[in-house]
Amino acid sequence: MNPEDFKLPLGQKASLVSIVCDKFENHSNIMETNISLKELRELLRTLGIIGGEEYVQNRKQIDPATMLGEGKLEEIANAAREEGSSLLVFDFELTASQVRNIKKITELEVVDRNTVILEIFAHHARTKEAKIQIEISRLKYLLPRLTSMWGHFSKQRAAGAALGGEGEQQLELDRRMIRERIEFHKKQLEEVQKSREQQRKKRQNQAVTAALVGYTNAGKSSLMNRLCKVNVLEENKLFATLDSTFRTLNPDSKPPMIMIDTVGFISNLPNTLIEGFKTTLESALEADLLLLVCDISDPNYQKHLRVTQDVLKELKIEDKQQIIVFNKKDLLNDPVRARIIMRNFPNSFLVSSYDEEDMKNLRQHVIEYFLAKQDHYDLFIPYEAGEAHSRVRANANVQNTVAHEQGIFYRIRIPDFIFQQLGLGSFILAPADAKKLEQNSPLT
C-alpha cells in the first residue's frame, strides 16, 4: 500500500451537499446550513477544488443509512453530472457505511467535510511535528472507511504493479499496513515532542510570550507581520498557517518579547484531528498573554469568537490574561456594528493590520503590559564585581544608574523568574539605602 494512493485528487470540480434538520447540530435551520456551506466552499478553494452547485434537503429526520433520501441523492447525482462534477462533498461527517451506501446510489465519488479538512492540514503542514501528527490523524480517519474507499483507490493504483486479488485479503493487508504506519508515526512523534519540550522550557526561562489565537482566516498572520515587522505567510484562505511561528515583538526589551502565531480554529473539527490540533496549539500553553483575533467584517464573528473561547477552555487556558483584537475594520461597512462591539467589549482593540497607527498602539499596549508585570529592584554593585555589571546590563531594563566611589547604583525592571537566575540577590538594597544612593548621597 502506497499512502499517496489514498490522497484526495485535486483540481476537480465538486458539488456541495448539505441538509436542514432541527435535530442536526450546525444544520438546524437554513441560516446555519448556509453559513456552514460557505465555509466548506472556502475549504475547497484552499485545497484547489472547484466548488460547484449546492444541493440542500430539508428533513424532519436523518436517514441513518444515507443522511438524505435515496430519491434526493439520485436527483443530486444527475444534476452533478450535468454540471461536470465528479465528486460529491457532504458538509458533515459521514460514517463508512454511509459513504458506501451513497456511492452505490449516486455512482459518484463521495467525501465529507472532515476529509477536506484533513487534506488541507496534510498539504499545509510545514514542521516535522505537524506533518507527523496530521498523518496519524489522517490514517486513523481512513482506517474504518477503507472498505468504502478501497474500490476507488484501487482504480488509481491499477496503472502500477499488479496487486493480485482485490478481495478481503487485500483489504486486510491494507488495514494492517495502516495500523503499522500509525504506530511508526507515534514513535516518531514522541521523539520530536521531547525535543520541542526542551525548546519550550528554554524559551520559558529566557523570554516572555504573547500568542495570537483565533478562528481561521481572522488575519493572525497579517497582524504578526505588522507587529513584529516580519514576513510570515499571509493568504486569504482558510488554514493558510498550520504551524506555530515564533518572532520577536520587541528586540529592545529585556528579556525578549516573543509573539507566537498559531493555527486557526474551526467549528466541527474532525475527532481524529482534535489531538493533533491541540498539539499544534500547545505553544499557546506557554504564552503569558493571549491575543484573541476575530474578523469583525465576518457576519459570523460572534460564533467565531465563541469557538475560539471554547477551544481555550478545552486546552484549560481560558483563565490566561487575554486581549480581544477585532481585526479587518477596513472591510467593515457597518459603523454601527463597530460601536456596539466596542461598547460590549470595552477593553478590546478594533484594528486593521494595514493601519500603521492601529499597529503602533496595539504593539505598544502589549509591550507595556509585559513591562508592567516586571518587578523593580534596587542594586548596588561594587566595581570589582565586573561580571555582575554585565549580567545586569545584558538581562535587565535599566531605569537609572548612579556612579559612586565604590560602585554603581542600579534601578532595574525585570521579571522575577529572570532575576532569580542571575545570582544578583546579594546586591539588593533596602528601600532607605536605595533612596540615598539614588540621590548620590553616601551610606552612613
N, C-alpha and C positions, 0 to 999 in steps of 0.2 A: 504493500500500500504506500503510495506517494501522497503525503499530506497536501501537496499542491493540487491534487485532483479534487479535493473537497473544498475548494475556494469558490465563492460566488462569481460567476462570469460577469465581467464589467462591460460597459459600453452598449448594453442592450436597452430596449425600451420596456418599461414595466407599467402595468395597470395597477392602481391602488384600490384596495378593497377594505371596507370597514362596516360598522354596524351601529345601530342606535337601539339600546335596550336599557330600560331604567334599572335593571338588576346587574348591569355590567359596569365596573369601575372605569372611570375616564371616558365612558361612552354612553352615559345615562341619558343624554339629550343631544340634539343636533349641534348645539354650540360646542360642547366638549368634543364631539367627534370631529367637527371641522377643525378645531384647534389642533387635535392630535394628527389629523391628516396633513395639515400644513407643515407640522414638524417632520412627519415622515417624508414628505416631498423634499424638504431641506436635507434630511439624512441621505436620501437617494442622490441628491445633487452632489453632496460631499463625496459620495462613493463613485460618482461618474456614471450613474444610471439615469436615463431619461425617464422622468415621471410622466405617464400618460393620463388617461381619464380616471376619474374617481367613481367608484361604484359603492353605494351605501344601501343597506337594507334595514328597515325598521322592523323590530321583532319584539314580541312580548316575552318570549322565552328563547334561551340559547339552545341551539341544536347541539347536543354533546358530540355527535359524530362528525359534523361538518361546520358548526357555528352558524352558517347561513343555510337556507333551504336549498334542496337539490335543484329545484327549478330555477331559483335565482342564480345559482352557480353556473348552470348551463347557459343562462342568458348573458352573464358576465363573460364567460369564456368566448361566446360567439362575438360579442362586442369587442373584446380584447383582440381577437384575431383580426377583425376588420380594421382596427387602428394600428395593427402591426406590432402588437405586444407579444412577446414570447414568454413573459414572466408575470405572475400574479403575486403582489406583495400585500400581505394582510397586516393591518395596523394593530396587531395584538399578538400575543404568543399563541402558537398552535402546538398541540401535542403531536407526537409521532404518528398516532393513528389518524388524527385529523388531517395532517399533511397527506398521508397515504390515501385517505378517502376523497379528499378534494382533488388530488391529482387524477384519480380514477374517473371522477365525474367530468372534469374540465379538460383532461388530456393536455394540460399546460404545466410548466414548471411552477412550483409554489414555494415561497419562503415567507417568513413572518418578520415582524419589526425587529425582534431580537437578533435574528440572523444578520440583518442590515447593520445593526449597532456593533455586533461582534466583528463584522468585516471592516468597518470603519476603524475600530480600535486596532485590528490586525494590520491595516495599511499605514496607520499614522504613528504607531509607537516608534520611538527612537532609541530609548535606553535599553540596555540588555535586560534589566529587571522587568520593565513594562512589556517587552516582547515576550518574555517567558511567561509572565502572569497571564497575559491575554491569550497566549497559545493554549495554556492549561484550560482557561475558561471556554475557549472555542471547542476544544476537543471534548470537554465534559458535556457541552451542549449538543455536540454532534453524536455522541455515543448512543443515546436512546433513540435517535432519529435515523440511525444508519440504514435501517431496513427500507424506509420510505425514500431515502436519498440514493440508495445504492444503485438502483436501476439507471438513474440519470447519469451518475458519475462514472458508471462502468462504460457508458457510451463515450464519455470524454476520453477514457483510457483505452478504447478499442484500437486506436491508432498505434498504441505502444505494443509491448511484448504480450504474447498470449498468456491468458490468465487461467486457462483450464475452465472448469465449470463455474457457473455463476449462481450457485445454489447456496444452501445453508452453510456448507463447508467454507466457502469463500467469505461469507458474511461473518462467520465466527472468527476466521483468521483476521479480518479487518478489525473486528471488535477487540481481539486480543492485542493487536498491534497498537491500537489507540490507547488501551489501558497501559501498555508498556511505555508509550511515549509520555503519558500523563505522569507516571512515576519518575521517569527520567527527568522531565522538566521540573518536577517538585524538588528533586535533589539539587538540580542546578540553582533553583530559586533560593534554597536555604543558604548556599554559599554566597550568592550575590547579596542577600539580605544581611548576612553577617558583616560584610564589607561596608554596606550602606549604614548600618547601625553604628559602626565605628566612626564613619564620617559625620553622622548626625551628632554623636556625643562631642566630637571635636568642635563642631560649629557652636554647640550649646555653650561650650567653655570659652569661646573666643568672640562671639558676636550676639547681637540681638536681632530678632527677625520679625517681619510682618508678612503675612500670606494673603494673596489675592484669591478669594474663593467666590464662586457664583455659578449661575446657570450657564450652560454652553452658549457661546457667541454673545456674551454680555459685554465683551470688549476688554477682558482682563489683560490680554497680551498688548493691546494698544496702550493701556494705562501703564503697564510695565515699561514699555519703551519710552514713554514720555517722562515718567517719574524717575527712571534710572538712566535715561539718555543712552539707551542701548538699542539693538535691532533684533528683537525676538520675533519669530514668525507671527504675523497677524493676517488673518483672512476672514472674509465674511462667509464663513462656513461653520457648521456645527462640528465640534471636536477638531478644530484646526490644531490645537495644542493638547497633547495627551500626557506629556511627561512634565514633572515639576522642573522649573527653571529657576536658578538662583542668580541674583545680580545685586551689586552694591547700590544701595539707595543714596548713602551719603558718605563718600570716602574720607571726608574731613573729620568726622566724628570718631570718638574712641569709646568703646570698641566699634568695629564696623557695624553699620545698619544694613541688614540683608533683606531684600524683597524676594518673595517666592511667588511664582506664577504656577497655579495648579490646574489640573484637568477640570473641565467644566462639568457641572451636574446636569442630569436629565431625569425626567419622570419615567416611570415604568422601566427601570434598568433591568436587564436580564438577570435572573437569580444567579446564574453561573458567573456573571461578571462582578457581582457585588463585592466579593472578597478582593478580586484583583483591582477593582475600582478604589476600594478603601486603601489598598496598599499604595497606590499612586498618590493618595491623599495624605499619607502618613507624615509627609513633610509639614502639613498644617498642624500636626500634633505638637511639633516643636516650636511653633510660632508663638511669639509673645503678644502679638496683635493680629486680629483678623479683619481684613477689609472685604466686606460683603458687597460684591459688584452686581448691580442689577440694571438691565437695559430698560430705561424709563420710557423709551419710544415704543416698546412692545406692549400691545394691548393686554397681554397676559402676564405683565410684570409681577402682579401680586402672587400668582401661582408660582412663578419662578423663584421669587423671594422665599415663599413658603417651602418649596422643595429644598432650597439651599439650607434653610434653618433646620429642616427635618434631617438632612444628611449630617449636619453638625451634631445633632442630638445622637444619631446613630454612632458617631465617632466619639461621643461623650466629651465634646469640646465646646458645647454651646455656652458654657459659663466663661469662656475666654473673653477678654476685652475685645469689643467689636466696634467697627465704624461702618455704617452703611453708605455706599457710594452709588448714587443713581447716575449712571453713565448715559452717553449719547443724547444729551439735551439738545444738541444741534439738529437731531432728527425728530424732535418733539414739536408737533404742530398745535398742541393744545396747552396754552399757558395756564389755563385753569387747573389742569391736572398737576402741573408743576407746583402751583401754590398749595393745593390740597395735600400733596405728598410732603412738602416741606413743613406744613402745619402738623401733619400726623407723625412725621419723623424729624423733630426739631434739631437733633444733633447730627443729622446726616449731611452729605455733600451732594449737590446737584452739579454735575460737571460734563464737559465734553473733553475727550482726550486730545482734541485738536485746539483747545483754548489754552494758550500759554499761561494766562493768569489763573485759570482754574487749577492747572497742574502745579503751578508755583505754590498756591495756597494749600492744596492737599498735601503736597510734599513737605511743606513747612510744618503743617499740623502733625504729620507722622513723626518728623524729626523732633519736634518739641515734646510730643508725647513721650518718646523714649528718653529725652534729656530730663524731663520732669520726674521720671521714675528712678533716676540715678541718685545716689547718696552723696552728701558733701563730707569731705574730710579735710581737716587742717593738719598739715605735717611740718615738722622742722627736721631737715636732713643735713647733717654735717657735710662739709665739703669733701672729707676723706671717703665718704660713702658714695663713691662715684657711680657704682652700678645701680644704687637705689635711685639716684637722679635720673638715670637713663630709663629705668622702669617707669617712673612717673611720667616722663615726657612722651614715652612711646605708647602708654596704655591709658592715660587719663586725660580728661578735658581740664586743662589748667586754666583757672579763672583769675588767679592773682599770684604773683611772686614778689617777695621782698628779700633782697640780699642783706645778710648780716655778717658780722665779723667771723662767726664760727660756722655759718652755714646758710641755707636758704629756706625761707618760709614758703610753703605752697598751700594754696586753697584749691582743691580739685573737686571735680564731679565725676563719678564713676559708678557703674553697677556694683553692688556689694559682692556678687559672686566673682567678679573680675578682681576686685580689690583683695579678696581673701587669697587669691592665687599669687599675688605679687610679693608677699612677705614683707609688707611695709607697716605692720601693726605697731612695731616698737617706736615708730616715728610720729604717732598720733599725739596731738596736743590737747590739753584740757582747754575748754572754752575761754577761760580767763587768760591763759598763756597765749592762745591764738590771737586774741584781741590785741594784746600788747605787741606781739611780733608783727602783726599786720600793720600796726601803726608805727612800726620801726622803732619801738621802744625796747630797751634791754630787759631781760627777765631778771627778777630780784629774788 
